[in-house]
Amino acid sequence: MFDTSRRAQVDTVGMKTIVCTAMLGAAVFVAAPLAHANEDPAANPPNCSAADMEGVRAGVEASTSAYLFTHPDVNAFFNGLSGLPRNKLGPKLKDYFAAHPQTQAELTGIRQPLVDIKNRCGHG
């Protein structure tokens, strides 16, 4: 016959081991970022986490997409750059923006939040 009290005791010990291991793992996971944090608050400015950066980047990308959809001529220009070698892009962009200063100002304004967070957070 099977001794159920012995089995219950083994199950309890096994469960305690699993729970303790999980708690230890969670503690290490939670404490790991703190080990890399700088004690100087200036070195860790607020709102400079990876999530903050990606949130701003996503907003800039969405705004850029909306701008290109509502400005088909600008969208067509950027589509025409696809496949060009990198050394040809700079001069083409410079010439285009020289001929279209309003477009340059609008796109610069759209990208400004990303520039700002990079500068504020030391990623510039």
Secondary structure, DSSP 8 states (H G I E B T S, - for coil): ---HHHHHHHHHHHHHHHHHHHHHHHHHHHHHHHHH--SSGGGS-TT-SHHHHHHHHHHHHHHHHHHHHH-HHHHHHHHHTTT--HHHHHHHHHHHHHH-HHHHHHHHHHHHHHHHHHHHHT--
